[in-house]
Amino acid sequence: MQQYSVGLVGYGLGGAVFHAPLIASAPGLGLARISSRSANRDEVQRAYPGAVLDDAPQAMLDDPSIRLVVVCTPNASHYALARDALLAGKHVVVDKPFVLSSAEGAELIQLARERNLLLSVFQNRRWDGDFLTLRRSVASGELGAVHTYRAHFDRYSPQVKARWKEEPQAGSGVLWDLGSHLIDQALVLLGTPRSVTAQLSVQRAGAQVEDSFELLLDYGTRKAVLHAGTQVCAPGPRYEVHGTLGSFVKYGVDTQEDALKQGARPGDGGWGHDIPANHATITTAAEGSRTVQTIPGCYEAYYLGVHAAIASGQPVPVAAEDALNAVRVVECAQRSHRERRTVDFV
């Protein structure tokens, strides 16, 4: 198998918990350089003894052995860092959300095309076990034509934390954060909407950016309702999907994030497995209700797909064009909330 050296820009929560271990677990990819101004050098060396820790990303951009650069930094810096990496001749993965404007995203896509480089966005929750199970159910036709799709990403986090995602700056707030996951999944399942209606809320004492939202994506005869909140003690269904022949209801969240935080890695026993209490229920008029075992989640599939794209020209696992559409939905949602009206998706 062809081996490729990878440079990771950013070693905060996303870089340390998601990207670094998933890159290191992918056959054919080697984590060679990490750029971070705040990472503990001893900690990085213990976890990835073969990686060089740099204070700035320029070293990896100048390193001819680095084939792939992964950008996992605060959202407002994604565009500039991805552009620099493409100009340096590197394939690029950008953490979600792709960028903060559709104009920036279109520019990066064009630059990647001109330089014949790969550009992809890390939308790991396409490989959540619950979403994989839902996609299989919809594709099988057992629900009939889906007309109502409801997805929640709710947490109980009543205290505002001292971190950039909760500070008043470009790219902060729960819409760019959890909303990027919910929007991407809706677009995968249903395609781009006809219009977007949004309500963004600041609910917690001391919060300076939105910490709750509800989006309505209109598809004509279908609709998607997406919700995220930070003060939900008893979350309802993660997914509630209704079709002309049946319904799919699923509680609980995928287990891979918590497993990564606890030091587990792809391939470990029980990796990606759901707890039985959270298995979905499918109800049809013809057969009644039955429990469906959750397909094991597999975040590792993303970087396996990136390697295949570099090595053999296969499509990237998440196209930048898909991520651009998700950015456009966020732009529509922000405008809808600001102007208190429904905004056409154009």
C-alpha positions as CSV (number, residue, x, y, z in Angstrom):
1,M,0.0,0.0,0.0
2,Q,1.3,3.5,-0.9
3,Q,2.2,5.5,2.1
4,Y,1.5,9.2,2.5
5,S,2.8,11.7,5.1
6,V,0.2,13.9,6.7
7,G,0.5,17.3,8.4
8,L,-2.1,18.3,11.0
9,V,-2.7,22.0,11.7
10,G,-4.3,22.4,15.1
11,Y,-4.1,20.2,18.1
12,G,-7.1,21.3,20.2
13,L,-10.1,19.1,20.9
14,G,-10.8,18.3,17.2
15,G,-7.2,17.7,16.3
16,A,-6.2,15.7,19.4
17,V,-9.4,13.7,19.9
18,F,-10.6,13.1,16.3
19,H,-8.1,13.8,13.5
20,A,-4.8,12.7,15.0
21,P,-6.0,9.2,16.2
22,L,-8.0,8.6,13.1
23,I,-5.1,9.5,10.8
24,A,-2.7,7.4,12.8
25,S,-5.2,4.5,12.6
26,A,-5.5,4.6,8.8
27,P,-3.3,2.2,6.8
28,G,-1.3,4.2,4.3
29,L,-1.3,7.5,6.2
30,G,1.4,8.6,8.6
31,L,1.1,11.5,10.9
32,A,4.4,13.2,10.3
33,R,4.0,16.8,11.4
34,I,1.7,18.6,13.9
35,S,1.4,22.4,14.0
36,S,0.2,23.9,17.3
37,R,1.2,26.9,19.4
38,S,-0.3,25.4,22.6
39,A,0.2,21.6,22.5
40,N,2.4,20.0,25.1
41,R,5.4,18.7,23.3
42,D,6.0,15.8,25.6
43,E,2.4,14.7,25.4
44,V,2.4,14.8,21.6
45,Q,5.7,12.8,21.4
46,R,4.3,10.2,23.7
47,A,1.2,9.8,21.6
48,Y,2.8,10.1,18.2
49,P,6.6,9.5,18.6
50,G,7.2,9.8,14.8
51,A,5.6,13.2,14.5
52,V,7.4,16.5,14.5
53,L,5.7,19.3,16.5
54,D,5.9,22.7,14.9
55,D,4.9,26.1,16.3
56,A,3.6,27.2,12.9
57,P,2.2,25.4,9.8
58,Q,4.8,26.9,7.3
59,A,7.3,24.1,8.1
60,M,4.8,21.4,6.8
61,L,4.0,23.5,3.8
62,D,7.7,23.7,2.9
63,D,8.2,20.0,3.6
64,P,8.1,18.1,0.2
65,S,7.3,14.8,1.9
66,I,4.0,16.1,3.2
67,R,1.3,15.1,0.7
68,L,-1.9,15.9,2.8
69,V,-2.5,18.8,5.1
70,V,-5.4,18.6,7.5
71,V,-6.8,21.9,8.9
72,C,-8.4,21.7,12.3
73,T,-8.3,25.2,13.7
74,P,-10.9,27.8,14.7
75,N,-13.4,28.2,12.0
76,A,-12.4,31.7,10.9
77,S,-8.9,30.5,9.9
78,H,-10.0,27.6,7.7
79,Y,-10.0,29.5,4.5
80,A,-6.6,31.1,4.7
81,L,-4.9,27.9,5.9
82,A,-6.6,25.7,3.3
83,R,-5.6,28.2,0.6
84,D,-2.0,28.3,1.7
85,A,-1.9,24.5,1.7
86,L,-3.3,24.3,-1.8
87,L,-0.9,26.9,-3.1
88,A,1.9,24.8,-1.6
89,G,0.8,21.9,-3.7
90,K,-0.8,19.8,-0.9
91,H,-4.0,17.8,-0.9
92,V,-6.3,19.3,1.8
93,V,-8.8,18.1,4.4
94,V,-10.7,20.9,6.3
95,D,-12.6,20.2,9.5
96,K,-16.3,21.2,9.4
97,P,-17.6,23.8,8.8
98,F,-15.7,24.1,5.5
99,V,-15.4,27.9,5.5
100,L,-17.5,30.9,6.7
101,S,-18.8,32.1,3.3
102,S,-19.9,30.5,0.1
103,A,-17.6,32.8,-1.8
104,E,-14.6,31.5,0.1
105,G,-15.6,27.9,-0.5
106,A,-16.1,28.4,-4.2
107,E,-12.7,30.0,-4.5
108,L,-11.0,27.1,-2.7
109,I,-12.8,24.6,-4.9
110,Q,-11.7,26.4,-8.1
111,L,-8.1,26.6,-6.8
112,A,-8.0,22.8,-6.0
113,R,-9.4,22.1,-9.6
114,E,-6.8,24.3,-11.2
115,R,-4.0,22.6,-9.3
116,N,-5.4,19.1,-9.6
117,L,-5.4,18.6,-5.9
118,L,-7.9,16.9,-3.6
119,L,-10.1,19.0,-1.3
120,S,-12.4,17.4,1.2
121,V,-14.3,18.4,4.4
122,F,-14.3,16.2,7.5
123,Q,-18.0,15.4,8.1
124,N,-17.4,12.5,10.4
125,R,-21.1,12.1,11.4
126,R,-22.0,10.7,8.1
127,W,-20.4,7.6,9.6
128,D,-22.4,7.7,12.9
129,G,-24.0,4.3,13.4
130,D,-27.5,5.8,13.8
131,F,-27.2,7.7,10.5
132,L,-25.9,4.7,8.7
133,T,-28.9,2.7,10.0
134,L,-31.3,5.4,9.0
135,R,-29.8,5.7,5.5
136,R,-30.2,1.9,5.0
137,S,-33.8,2.0,6.1
138,V,-34.7,4.8,3.8
139,A,-32.8,3.2,0.9
140,S,-34.6,-0.1,1.4
141,G,-37.9,1.6,0.7
142,E,-39.6,0.2,3.9
143,L,-40.5,3.7,5.0
144,G,-41.9,4.6,1.6
145,A,-41.4,8.2,0.4
146,V,-40.0,10.3,3.3
147,H,-42.1,13.4,3.9
148,T,-40.9,14.4,7.4
149,Y,-37.4,14.3,8.8
150,R,-36.6,15.6,12.3
151,A,-33.1,15.5,13.7
152,H,-31.9,16.7,17.1
153,F,-28.4,17.3,18.5
154,D,-29.2,18.3,22.1
155,R,-26.9,18.5,25.1
156,Y,-27.1,19.7,28.7
157,S,-24.3,22.2,29.1
158,P,-25.9,25.1,31.2
159,Q,-22.6,26.9,31.9
160,V,-21.0,29.0,29.2
161,K,-17.4,27.8,28.7
162,A,-14.3,29.9,28.1
163,R,-13.6,28.8,24.6
164,W,-13.7,30.4,21.1
165,K,-16.8,28.5,20.1
166,E,-18.8,30.5,22.7
167,E,-17.2,33.9,22.2
168,P,-18.5,36.6,19.9
169,Q,-16.3,36.1,16.9
170,A,-16.7,34.9,13.3
171,G,-17.6,31.3,13.1
172,S,-18.6,30.8,16.7
173,G,-22.0,29.6,18.0
174,V,-23.9,26.4,17.9
175,L,-25.2,26.8,14.3
176,W,-21.7,26.6,12.8
177,D,-20.8,23.9,15.3
178,L,-23.5,21.3,15.7
179,G,-25.5,22.7,12.9
180,S,-22.9,21.8,10.4
181,H,-23.5,18.1,11.3
182,L,-27.2,18.3,11.2
183,I,-27.3,20.2,7.9
184,D,-24.8,17.9,6.2
185,Q,-26.8,14.8,7.2
186,A,-30.1,16.4,5.9
187,L,-28.5,17.2,2.6
188,V,-27.1,13.7,2.2
189,L,-30.5,12.2,2.8
190,L,-32.8,14.7,1.1
191,G,-30.6,16.9,-1.2
192,T,-30.6,20.7,-1.2
193,P,-33.8,22.4,0.0
194,R,-36.1,24.9,-1.7
195,S,-36.0,27.3,1.2
196,V,-34.8,27.8,4.7
197,T,-36.5,29.2,7.8
198,A,-34.5,29.7,11.0
199,Q,-34.8,30.8,14.6
200,L,-31.6,31.3,16.5
201,S,-31.7,31.7,20.2
202,V,-29.4,32.8,23.1
203,Q,-30.9,30.9,26.1
204,R,-28.2,30.6,28.7
205,A,-27.3,33.3,31.2
206,G,-24.0,34.9,30.1
207,A,-24.1,33.5,26.6
208,Q,-23.0,35.9,23.9
209,V,-23.6,33.8,20.8
210,E,-26.6,31.6,19.8
211,D,-26.7,28.4,21.8
212,S,-29.9,27.0,20.4
213,F,-31.5,26.9,16.9
214,E,-34.3,25.4,14.9
215,L,-34.2,25.2,11.1
216,L,-36.9,24.3,8.7
217,L,-35.7,23.1,5.3
218,D,-38.6,23.1,2.8
219,Y,-38.6,20.6,0.0
220,G,-42.1,21.1,-1.2
221,T,-43.8,17.9,-0.4
222,R,-41.1,17.1,2.2
223,K,-39.6,19.0,5.1
224,A,-36.6,18.6,7.4
225,V,-36.7,20.1,11.0
226,L,-33.2,20.4,12.6
227,H,-32.8,21.4,16.2
228,A,-29.9,21.8,18.6
229,G,-30.0,23.0,22.2
230,T,-27.6,23.3,25.1
231,Q,-30.1,23.1,28.0
232,V,-31.8,19.8,27.3
233,C,-31.7,17.5,30.3
234,A,-33.9,14.8,28.8
235,P,-33.3,14.7,25.0
236,G,-36.1,13.3,22.8
237,P,-35.5,11.2,19.7
238,R,-32.2,11.8,17.9
239,Y,-34.1,11.0,14.6
240,E,-37.8,10.9,13.9
241,V,-38.4,10.1,10.3
242,H,-41.8,9.5,8.7
243,G,-42.6,8.2,5.3
244,T,-45.7,7.1,3.4
245,L,-45.3,3.5,4.6
246,G,-43.7,3.8,8.0
247,S,-41.7,5.6,10.7
248,F,-38.1,5.4,12.0
249,V,-37.4,6.6,15.6
250,K,-34.0,6.5,17.2
251,Y,-32.8,7.7,20.6
252,G,-29.2,8.3,21.8
253,V,-26.0,9.6,20.1
254,D,-23.2,7.7,18.4
255,T,-20.6,6.2,20.8
256,Q,-17.5,7.0,18.8
257,E,-16.8,10.5,20.2
258,D,-16.9,9.4,23.8
259,A,-14.8,6.3,22.9
260,L,-12.1,8.5,21.3
261,K,-12.1,10.8,24.3
262,Q,-11.4,7.8,26.5
263,G,-8.5,6.7,24.4
264,A,-10.2,4.0,22.3
265,R,-9.3,3.5,18.7
266,P,-10.8,2.0,15.6
267,G,-10.4,-1.8,15.7
268,D,-10.8,-2.0,19.5
269,G,-13.4,-4.4,20.8
270,G,-16.9,-2.9,20.6
271,W,-15.7,0.1,18.5
272,G,-18.7,2.0,17.1
273,H,-21.3,-0.3,18.7
274,D,-24.5,1.2,20.0
275,I,-26.1,0.3,23.4
276,P,-29.1,-2.0,22.9
277,A,-31.4,0.5,24.7
278,N,-30.8,3.0,21.9
279,H,-31.6,0.8,19.0
280,A,-34.1,2.2,16.5
281,T,-37.7,1.3,16.3
282,I,-39.3,1.0,12.8
283,T,-43.1,0.9,12.6
284,T,-45.0,0.2,9.4
285,A,-48.7,-0.2,8.8
286,A,-48.1,-3.6,7.3
287,E,-45.9,-5.1,10.0
288,G,-46.2,-3.1,13.2
289,S,-43.2,-2.2,15.3
290,R,-39.8,-3.9,15.5
291,T,-36.4,-3.0,16.9
292,V,-33.5,-2.6,14.5
293,Q,-29.9,-3.1,15.7
294,T,-27.7,-0.1,15.0
295,I,-25.0,-0.5,12.3
296,P,-21.6,0.0,14.0
297,G,-20.3,3.5,13.4
298,C,-17.0,3.8,11.5
299,Y,-15.3,7.2,11.6
300,E,-12.2,5.5,10.2
301,A,-13.9,5.2,6.9
302,Y,-13.3,8.9,6.2
303,Y,-9.5,8.7,6.2
304,L,-9.5,5.3,4.4
305,G,-11.5,7.1,1.7
306,V,-9.0,10.0,1.6
307,H,-6.1,7.6,1.1
308,A,-8.0,5.8,-1.7
309,A,-8.7,9.2,-3.4
310,I,-5.0,10.1,-3.3
311,A,-3.7,6.7,-4.3
312,S,-6.2,5.7,-7.0
313,G,-8.2,8.7,-7.9
314,Q,-11.4,7.6,-6.3
315,P,-13.9,10.3,-5.3
316,V,-13.1,11.9,-1.9
317,P,-15.4,10.7,0.9
318,V,-17.0,14.1,1.3
319,A,-16.9,16.4,-1.7
320,A,-16.1,20.1,-1.0
321,E,-19.1,20.9,-3.2
322,D,-21.3,19.2,-0.6
323,A,-19.7,21.2,2.2
324,L,-20.2,24.4,0.2
325,N,-24.0,23.7,0.1
326,A,-24.0,23.2,3.8
327,V,-22.3,26.7,4.2
328,R,-25.0,28.1,1.9
329,V,-27.7,26.7,4.2
330,V,-26.1,28.4,7.2
331,E,-25.9,31.7,5.3
332,C,-29.7,31.3,4.5
333,A,-30.4,30.5,8.1
334,Q,-28.6,33.5,9.4
335,R,-30.4,35.7,6.9
336,S,-33.7,34.2,7.8
337,H,-33.2,34.8,11.5
338,R,-32.0,38.4,10.9
339,E,-34.8,39.3,8.5
340,R,-37.5,37.2,10.2
341,R,-38.6,35.5,7.0
342,T,-38.2,32.4,4.9
343,V,-35.2,32.6,2.5
344,D,-35.0,30.9,-0.8
345,F,-32.0,28.5,-1.3
346,V,-30.4,29.7,-4.5
